[in-house]
């Protein structure tokens, strides 16, 4: 069962919405975190070690991970979803975008 980690800035809207898509999923487990100081759940080496695949909402999140956690992500698959911070939690449009981007995992 692959572990999927979703990352945005504050872990308030985009990444928790993605995590929710995988609640009770039979094949994948998901968690979410944020890169910012005010993130609800902050990304950590422990979370990155848990993850098999890391999804970031924007390139800047990937860059932050590379700066802060270079050794923890050295062999991780990191997928940039290119989803800007224009959505609220559980926004139907955001869910649709995530479902299309994550079709291979859902």
C-alpha atoms as a printed R data frame, in Angstrom:
    type eleno elety resid chain resno       x      y       z
1   ATOM     1    CA   UNK     A     1   0.000  0.000   0.000
2   ATOM     2    CA   UNK     A     2   1.796  3.159  -1.176
3   ATOM     3    CA   UNK     A     3   1.945  6.121   1.169
4   ATOM     4    CA   UNK     A     4   1.105  9.415  -0.538
5   ATOM     5    CA   UNK     A     5   2.095 12.764   0.959
6   ATOM     6    CA   UNK     A     6   0.478 15.980  -0.292
7   ATOM     7    CA   UNK     A     7   2.198 19.291   0.374
8   ATOM     8    CA   UNK     A     8   1.118 22.905   0.006
9   ATOM     9    CA   UNK     A     9   2.023 26.022   1.980
10  ATOM    10    CA   UNK     A    10  -0.279 26.216   5.002
11  ATOM    11    CA   UNK     A    11  -1.849 22.737   4.883
12  ATOM    12    CA   UNK     A    12  -5.285 24.335   5.046
13  ATOM    13    CA   UNK     A    13  -6.965 23.945   1.667
14  ATOM    14    CA   UNK     A    14  -5.201 22.147  -1.182
15  ATOM    15    CA   UNK     A    15  -3.223 19.388   0.497
16  ATOM    16    CA   UNK     A    16  -5.944 18.459   3.053
17  ATOM    17    CA   UNK     A    17  -8.445 18.272   0.175
18  ATOM    18    CA   UNK     A    18  -6.125 15.862  -1.648
19  ATOM    19    CA   UNK     A    19  -5.643 13.838   1.538
20  ATOM    20    CA   UNK     A    20  -9.422 13.600   1.995
21  ATOM    21    CA   UNK     A    21  -9.794 12.033  -1.471
22  ATOM    22    CA   UNK     A    22  -7.883  9.023  -0.145
23  ATOM    23    CA   UNK     A    23  -9.766  8.589   3.119
24  ATOM    24    CA   UNK     A    24 -10.663  4.881   3.419
25  ATOM    25    CA   UNK     A    25  -8.928  4.154   0.097
26  ATOM    26    CA   UNK     A    26  -8.310  0.397  -0.295
27  ATOM    27    CA   UNK     A    27  -4.854  0.696  -1.905
28  ATOM    28    CA   UNK     A    28  -3.243  3.958  -0.742
29  ATOM    29    CA   UNK     A    29  -2.759  5.853   2.484
30  ATOM    30    CA   UNK     A    30  -2.456  9.625   2.401
31  ATOM    31    CA   UNK     A    31  -1.327 12.432   4.650
32  ATOM    32    CA   UNK     A    32  -0.791 16.133   4.092
33  ATOM    33    CA   UNK     A    33   1.525 18.825   5.347
34  ATOM    34    CA   UNK     A    34   2.635 22.380   4.673
35  ATOM    35    CA   UNK     A    35   5.953 24.089   4.098
36  ATOM    36    CA   UNK     A    36   5.133 27.362   5.862
37  ATOM    37    CA   UNK     A    37   5.739 28.387   9.463
38  ATOM    38    CA   UNK     A    38   1.988 28.651  10.045
39  ATOM    39    CA   UNK     A    39   1.143 25.292   8.476
40  ATOM    40    CA   UNK     A    40  -1.491 23.239  10.289
41  ATOM    41    CA   UNK     A    41   0.820 20.205   9.990
42  ATOM    42    CA   UNK     A    42   4.423 21.046   9.105
43  ATOM    43    CA   UNK     A    43   6.359 18.835   6.728
44  ATOM    44    CA   UNK     A    44   9.060 16.880   8.532
45  ATOM    45    CA   UNK     A    45  11.743 14.305   7.853
46  ATOM    46    CA   UNK     A    46   9.519 11.741   9.560
47  ATOM    47    CA   UNK     A    47   6.616 12.445   7.175
48  ATOM    48    CA   UNK     A    48   8.931 12.378   4.184
49  ATOM    49    CA   UNK     A    49  10.405  9.054   5.317
50  ATOM    50    CA   UNK     A    50   6.854  7.646   5.599
51  ATOM    51    CA   UNK     A    51   5.937  8.723   2.058
52  ATOM    52    CA   UNK     A    52   6.514  6.634  -1.049
53  ATOM    53    CA   UNK     A    53   5.378  9.447  -3.361
54  ATOM    54    CA   UNK     A    54   5.357 13.160  -2.533
55  ATOM    55    CA   UNK     A    55   2.946 15.449  -4.366
56  ATOM    56    CA   UNK     A    56   3.551 19.184  -4.179
57  ATOM    57    CA   UNK     A    57   1.030 21.744  -5.309
58  ATOM    58    CA   UNK     A    58   3.589 24.160  -6.789
59  ATOM    59    CA   UNK     A    59   7.219 24.114  -7.909
60  ATOM    60    CA   UNK     A    60   8.130 26.368  -4.982
61  ATOM    61    CA   UNK     A    61   7.113 23.584  -2.592
62  ATOM    62    CA   UNK     A    62   9.441 21.145  -4.375
63  ATOM    63    CA   UNK     A    63  12.233 23.705  -4.171
64  ATOM    64    CA   UNK     A    64  11.660 24.195  -0.442
65  ATOM    65    CA   UNK     A    65  11.811 20.434   0.111
66  ATOM    66    CA   UNK     A    66  15.061 20.265  -1.844
67  ATOM    67    CA   UNK     A    67  16.553 23.044   0.304
68  ATOM    68    CA   UNK     A    68  15.375 21.824   3.705
69  ATOM    69    CA   UNK     A    69  15.247 18.055   3.292
70  ATOM    70    CA   UNK     A    70  17.734 17.160   0.548
71  ATOM    71    CA   UNK     A    71  18.774 13.830   2.034
72  ATOM    72    CA   UNK     A    72  15.218 12.826   3.003
73  ATOM    73    CA   UNK     A    73  13.929 13.260  -0.547
74  ATOM    74    CA   UNK     A    74  17.008 12.126  -2.458
75  ATOM    75    CA   UNK     A    75  15.338  8.936  -3.694
76  ATOM    76    CA   UNK     A    76  11.703 10.015  -3.481
77  ATOM    77    CA   UNK     A    77   9.383 10.492  -6.397
78  ATOM    78    CA   UNK     A    78   8.205 14.105  -6.253
79  ATOM    79    CA   UNK     A    79   5.292 15.096  -8.459
80  ATOM    80    CA   UNK     A    80   4.502 18.763  -9.080
81  ATOM    81    CA   UNK     A    81   0.733 19.164  -9.565
82  ATOM    82    CA   UNK     A    82   0.871 22.843 -10.629
83  ATOM    83    CA   UNK     A    83  -2.226 23.797  -8.634
84  ATOM    84    CA   UNK     A    84  -2.154 27.441  -7.564
85  ATOM    85    CA   UNK     A    85  -3.492 28.640  -4.227
86  ATOM    86    CA   UNK     A    86  -6.874 29.718  -5.632
87  ATOM    87    CA   UNK     A    87  -9.178 27.237  -3.894
88  ATOM    88    CA   UNK     A    88 -10.862 26.714  -0.547
89  ATOM    89    CA   UNK     A    89 -10.933 23.391   1.294
90  ATOM    90    CA   UNK     A    90 -12.986 20.776  -0.554
91  ATOM    91    CA   UNK     A    91 -13.767 23.153  -3.447
92  ATOM    92    CA   UNK     A    92 -15.517 21.088  -6.158
93  ATOM    93    CA   UNK     A    93 -13.254 22.559  -8.864
94  ATOM    94    CA   UNK     A    94 -10.158 21.647  -6.833
95  ATOM    95    CA   UNK     A    95 -11.492 18.123  -6.310
96  ATOM    96    CA   UNK     A    96 -11.994 17.755 -10.068
97  ATOM    97    CA   UNK     A    97  -8.456 18.939 -10.809
98  ATOM    98    CA   UNK     A    98  -7.029 16.573  -8.199
99  ATOM    99    CA   UNK     A    99  -9.061 13.627  -9.459
100 ATOM   100    CA   UNK     A   100  -7.748 14.161 -12.979
101 ATOM   101    CA   UNK     A   101  -4.149 14.592 -11.779
102 ATOM   102    CA   UNK     A   102  -4.300 11.586  -9.461
103 ATOM   103    CA   UNK     A   103  -6.291  9.192 -11.638
104 ATOM   104    CA   UNK     A   104  -3.510  6.585 -11.498
105 ATOM   105    CA   UNK     A   105  -3.683  6.524  -7.686
106 ATOM   106    CA   UNK     A   106  -7.437  6.795  -7.100
